[in-house]
Amino acid sequence: GGFVGVDVFLVISGFLIGGIVLRKKSEGRFSLSDFYLDRLRRIVPAYLVMLAAVTFISALLLTPKDFKFYWASAKSALFFASNTYFAGFGSYFAPSGHELPLLHTWSLAIEMQFYLVLPLLLVLFPERYIKPMIALLILALVGFGASLMEVEEKKAAYFSLLVRTPEFLVGVFMAAM
């Protein structure tokens, strides 16, 4: 069902973006503003085109009631917050997953949220502490994620940035090797 594919995507993303940040940091060329502008330039134009196309098609094909659900998801997707929208989404009368055209945007929302934190993490720590710090974070967050899966609603944990962060960090750790 694509579940492992998302995990692999997040590890690869962590490897690529972590590698970029670490390389530029070691060369003394890293800039937070350049990093964020590069991410926005790379992701936002195609993302906005996709949102506009899906909105147009949804307006034509969905019933007014279903379009209301769609519109709420579109607003959250526009601000890269669809993971939190879909984590709390659903009731007996809500559409099922295959009827939600923007459900797939949750993973990109998590990626963009991670991009807000990762460069700060890598730039603030001295280079010699980065690998141990990442390893400790992976262990702590895996434990935290496992406890969330036991206590909290599994759907909310599935869409949670904190539960997905270890996957990114495995990639960042590999890039730091």
Backbone torsions as a table, in degrees:
resi	resn	phi	psi	omega
1	GLY	NA	11.5	178.9
2	GLY	89.4	-0.9	-175.9
3	PHE	-62.6	-46.5	179.7
4	VAL	-68.4	-32.8	178.5
5	GLY	-59.3	-39.0	177.9
6	VAL	-64.7	-44.0	179.6
7	ASP	-60.3	-45.3	179.5
8	VAL	-64.1	-42.5	177.8
9	PHE	-57.2	-43.5	-177.8
10	LEU	-68.6	-38.0	176.8
11	VAL	-64.3	-46.2	179.6
12	ILE	-62.5	-41.9	178.0
13	SER	-60.8	-44.8	177.4
14	GLY	-61.2	-40.5	179.0
15	PHE	-63.3	-48.9	-176.9
16	LEU	-67.6	-50.6	-176.8
17	ILE	-70.7	-41.0	176.4
18	GLY	-60.8	-40.9	177.9
19	GLY	-62.2	-41.7	178.6
20	ILE	-61.6	-49.1	-177.7
21	VAL	-63.7	-46.9	-178.1
22	LEU	-64.4	-40.5	179.7
23	ARG	-64.7	-47.9	-179.4
24	LYS	-65.2	-35.4	177.8
25	LYS	-64.2	-45.9	-178.7
26	SER	-66.6	-27.5	177.4
27	GLU	-86.0	-4.8	-179.1
28	GLY	73.2	22.7	-176.7
29	ARG	-112.8	7.5	-174.7
30	PHE	-78.8	135.9	176.0
31	SER	-135.8	126.3	178.4
32	LEU	-59.5	-44.7	-178.0
33	SER	-63.8	-41.7	177.2
34	ASP	-63.4	-40.8	179.5
35	PHE	-59.8	-50.5	-177.8
36	TYR	-66.0	-39.8	177.7
37	LEU	-64.7	-40.4	177.4
38	ASP	-61.2	-43.4	179.8
39	ARG	-63.7	-44.4	179.9
40	LEU	-62.7	-44.5	-179.7
41	ARG	-64.4	-33.3	-177.0
42	ARG	-78.9	-36.2	-170.7
43	ILE	-101.4	-44.6	-168.5
44	VAL	-63.3	-45.3	-177.4
45	PRO	-57.6	-49.9	179.8
46	ALA	-65.2	-37.4	-179.9
47	TYR	-63.4	-43.8	179.3
48	LEU	-65.8	-37.7	176.7
49	VAL	-63.1	-44.7	178.4
50	MET	-60.6	-46.5	179.9
51	LEU	-61.0	-42.2	179.5
52	ALA	-64.8	-43.7	-179.4
53	ALA	-65.4	-44.3	-179.7
54	VAL	-67.1	-37.1	178.0
55	THR	-64.2	-44.8	179.0
56	PHE	-60.7	-48.8	-179.1
57	ILE	-64.8	-40.4	179.4
58	SER	-64.9	-38.0	178.2
59	ALA	-62.5	-33.1	179.2
60	LEU	-78.3	-37.2	-169.1
61	LEU	-100.3	-26.0	-174.0
62	LEU	-88.1	151.0	172.8
63	THR	-70.0	160.3	179.2
64	PRO	-55.8	-39.5	179.6
65	LYS	-64.4	-45.5	179.4
66	ASP	-68.7	-33.7	178.0
67	PHE	-66.0	-31.4	176.7
68	LYS	-61.2	-44.9	175.4
69	PHE	-62.2	-43.5	-179.7
70	TYR	-60.3	-46.1	-175.0
71	TRP	-61.4	-39.1	176.9
72	ALA	-63.5	-40.6	178.8
73	SER	-69.6	-34.0	178.5
74	ALA	-65.4	-41.1	178.5
75	LYS	-63.7	-41.7	178.8
76	SER	-70.1	-36.5	178.4
77	ALA	-65.7	-36.2	-179.6
78	LEU	-58.6	-33.6	-178.9
79	PHE	-102.3	19.0	179.4
80	PHE	53.0	45.2	178.4
81	ALA	-126.3	19.0	-176.0
82	SER	-68.0	-21.7	176.2
83	ASN	-63.2	-40.6	178.7
84	THR	-72.4	-33.9	177.2
85	TYR	-63.1	-50.5	-176.6
86	PHE	-73.7	-23.5	176.2
87	ALA	-65.2	-37.9	-179.5
88	GLY	-99.1	8.6	-173.6
89	PHE	-84.3	146.0	168.0
90	GLY	119.3	143.2	171.6
91	SER	-155.4	177.9	-179.0
92	TYR	-57.5	-35.8	-175.3
93	PHE	-94.7	0.7	-179.5
94	ALA	-78.6	156.5	177.6
95	PRO	-65.9	153.0	177.2
96	SER	-81.3	170.8	-174.1
97	GLY	-53.5	-40.3	-178.1
98	HIS	-71.7	-7.6	177.7
99	GLU	-102.9	10.7	-178.4
100	LEU	-113.0	98.6	-172.5
101	PRO	-62.2	-20.0	-177.9
102	LEU	-109.2	13.8	-179.6
103	LEU	-57.0	-34.8	-177.8
104	HIS	-66.9	-13.9	-177.0
105	THR	-75.4	-9.3	-178.4
106	TRP	-61.8	-36.7	-177.0
107	SER	-71.6	-34.9	176.3
108	LEU	-70.6	-33.5	175.6
109	ALA	-61.0	-44.8	178.1
110	ILE	-63.1	-40.9	179.5
111	GLU	-61.6	-46.9	180.0
112	MET	-64.7	-37.8	176.9
113	GLN	-64.4	-39.9	178.0
114	PHE	-64.9	-38.1	179.0
115	TYR	-62.1	-25.4	176.7
116	LEU	-68.7	-32.7	-173.3
117	VAL	-96.6	-40.1	-172.2
118	LEU	-52.9	-52.0	-176.9
119	PRO	-61.3	-36.3	178.2
120	LEU	-61.9	-44.9	179.3
121	LEU	-59.7	-46.8	-176.1
122	LEU	-75.2	-30.0	-178.2
123	VAL	-81.6	-34.3	-175.9
124	LEU	-73.6	-29.1	-177.4
125	PHE	-91.4	139.4	174.2
126	PRO	-61.6	149.9	-173.8
127	GLU	-54.9	-37.6	-176.2
128	ARG	-69.7	-18.0	-179.6
129	TYR	-98.5	-6.3	-172.9
130	ILE	-64.4	-50.4	-178.2
131	LYS	-62.7	-48.5	177.7
132	PRO	-62.1	-38.0	179.6
133	MET	-64.5	-42.5	179.0
134	ILE	-64.8	-43.4	179.1
135	ALA	-60.1	-44.3	178.5
136	LEU	-64.7	-40.7	177.7
137	LEU	-63.0	-41.5	179.0
138	ILE	-59.5	-49.8	-179.2
139	LEU	-61.7	-45.2	-178.7
140	ALA	-64.3	-43.5	-176.9
141	LEU	-74.8	-29.8	174.0
142	VAL	-65.1	-43.7	176.6
143	GLY	-62.4	-43.2	178.2
144	PHE	-62.7	-44.3	179.3
145	GLY	-62.5	-40.7	178.6
146	ALA	-63.8	-38.9	179.0
147	SER	-68.6	-35.5	176.4
148	LEU	-63.4	-39.6	-179.4
149	MET	-64.9	-26.9	179.0
150	GLU	-82.0	-40.3	-171.3
151	VAL	-95.3	-49.1	-174.2
152	GLU	-84.4	174.3	173.8
153	GLU	-66.2	128.8	-175.6
154	LYS	-60.6	-35.0	-179.6
155	LYS	-64.4	-42.9	179.3
156	ALA	-64.1	-40.1	178.7
157	ALA	-66.7	-38.3	-179.4
158	TYR	-58.5	-39.7	-177.9
159	PHE	-90.9	4.8	-173.4
160	SER	-80.9	135.5	175.3
161	LEU	-61.3	-42.4	-178.3
162	LEU	-62.8	-36.1	179.2
163	VAL	-72.5	-31.7	-178.3
164	ARG	-87.5	-17.4	-177.4
165	THR	-57.4	-38.9	178.4
166	PRO	-57.9	-31.9	178.9
167	GLU	-64.9	-45.0	175.0
168	PHE	-59.8	-45.3	-175.1
169	LEU	-66.0	-30.3	174.3
170	VAL	-60.9	-42.9	177.2
171	GLY	-65.2	-42.0	178.9
172	VAL	-63.9	-40.8	178.8
173	PHE	-60.9	-43.6	178.3
174	MET	-63.8	-37.2	178.2
175	ALA	-68.0	-29.6	-179.2
176	ALA	-79.2	-11.8	-178.4
177	MET	-69.2	NA	NA
